[in-house]
């Protein structure tokens, strides 16, 4: 049975390897199943029967995952409906949470007669003075929708994958919301309405707490009140899993419930049920308690996965016969993938199952069980090392502070924080919130202690333990073997090896060698960031946007992408001008990198954001080289320019017969000056690639500028269906008339430009995206 479950799981996972999209996978699996059925009828016995059954299970898993994925792909907004006002009716299917600029974010599941081409599940944001967390459900809403979209770069969070995983067929904004009392409210609608009321009541009760956001996330799984500071500390200490109601929380609830129920069972009269019946009733009661808590916590994907594992683990421990812990692990894996075939898209799926596998591997063969403290240290060391290869494959790093943080935080959470929160929650429920002041004081005491530990460790500013997969496998294998084999010499050798690797990984390292010149135009939304590298030298032109919501392209796009392609040092940072869509996130950049030189078109304005670092004015800056690539600088006389956009530092990048022009945000008058004063811009005899000035705004790319340059290719850096409407239709038409090939990061993702002596090749990063991410699209005016 275990082998068949493993084959089914492999079939589900294979779909997400990128070998083929769901329609083709479904066709292949159906054909193979039909062929194998014929073979099975023809040959019912023999040594190959076992392998035939395994192959059937593999194809069943592939078909099951393909069906689920195809259903998600078909339930997406029709492109013709983007940007149109639509009226829809539905119910809240998630707890509303505060968003940026005093907005409210929520999920709406549609009911009734949906307009053709509108998906069942929407991710919406409501802006304006009327936005409130107390939304009616069911409701009628006037919305403006767009298809699922997210930035696509070599590294960083992929919002489009998250939307697909959660089942959102469209995102959008709300124009108007009203109650729909005549609309029927089924069981899911009633459940989410009940949970919303419970969350609002608890939020009001705990509003005076210093750590109310942590209390809401740990007790009820509501993370809407956690701020950017919370997420920074949790990420730095590798403890994000603590604020997601998952196996740790549900397992703790199940354990506490079983202890209480066992204590009551021991006091039953003599005519109590038999021991086997008693264990069965105990298992049922524990599952009811765990399921009730899972519903209270929102019944999210991690919670459902944890509930499945608790159900199976409880059955095997209390009722069933456990021949091997690996059988239970496989059974849980098969059950999770059967109930949720899209689970492999979750990093939490891989981390949770791999963590349990590591613990089974380490503890299942030990002759003597260690004490509680020693067992905790062994478990954390094993998980920390064992998950390193998984994190490397997922393009993540293991926080070095995470080992100590989890060793301290998990016992605090399990033995103190969660019991206190659960007990306090029961007190609030029984007293109707009358004891809120006392309960809040106790909550702040225990949560304040936990938060102090985490912030102290995060303040150490230890680097992320990101390393190549092969090296991570060596470290993980060495540590696990040392923990498994009771040989002191082997363990000391493993400590020395791991210590050497960690020290080596923490030492400053050079950039990965790039033999041919390469230019990246990052997909940062409505903004600009470009990187040029050749050999071991790197130049960065602008750092993308930063907004009041806490988003900045440096943390979300640049740093993860730099780490992905092996950039560890920036020789030159050029900031065209000081606007936030070009020079955002500098504080985050300087925490990770120390550029050799900083050049800017607005040196005085930039100086306020770079600390004590010297900023060189762009005006009359001498040319420099990045590897063998020439970089030339130009700027209109700053004293004669009032507008920040026209102070942009303009770059001309030259290599062989190729030239790339980066003009920043200059407008039409400055374009005329550029052509008149700077012959380098014309690139006589060179093939020109142009980044459209000011993202394709109608105030730039004048007719004379386009006609004189006649670029072979033009790149727009704009946000997808952004309110500014870049690129402007007139600008697109001008470049099309000039015969230019057009690219837009909004529809192509990041662009990689490879230069050599034979020419220039452009690679849109969406081109190699998996099937659930939209591919590159042609540039069309909004």
Secondary structure, 3 states (H helix, E strand, C coil): CHHHHHHHHHHHHHHHHCCCCHHHHHHHHHHHHHHHHHHHHHCCCCCCHHHHHHHHHHHHHHHHHHHHHHHHHHCCCCHHHCCCEEEEEEEECCCCEECHHHCEEEEEEECCCCCCCCCCEEEEEECCCCCCCCCCCCEEEEEEEECCCCCCCCCCCCHHHHHHHHCCCEEEEEEEEEECCCCCCCHHHHHHHHHHHHHHHHHHHCCCCCCHHHHHHHHHCCCCCCCHHHHHHHHHCCCHHHHCCCHHHHHHHHHHHHHHHHHHHCCCCCCCCCHHHHHHHHHHHHHHHHHHHHHHCCCCHHHHHHHHHHHHHHHHHHHCCCCCHHHHHHHHHHHHHHHCCCHHHCHHHHHHHHHHHHHHHHHCCCCCCCCHHHHHHHHHHHHHHHCHHHHHHCCCCEEHHHHHHHHHHHHHHHHHHHHHHHHHHHHHHHHCCCCHHHHHHHHHHHHHHHHHHHHHHHCCCCCEECCCHHHHHHHHHHHHHHHHCCCHHHHHHHHHHHHHHHHHHHCCCCCCCEEEEEEEECCCCCCCCEEEEEECEEEEECCECECCCCCEHHHHHHHHHHHHHCCCCCCEEEECCCCCCCECCHHHHHHHCCCCEEEECCHHHHHCCCCCCCCEECCCCCCEEECCEEEEEECCCHHHCCCCHHHCCEEEEEECCEEEEECCCCCHHHHHHHHHHCHHHHCCCCEEEEECHHHHCCCCCCHHHHHHHCCCEEEECCCCCCCCCCCCHHHHHHHHHCCCEEEEHHHHCCEEEEEECCEEEEEEHHHHCCCCCCCCCCCCCC
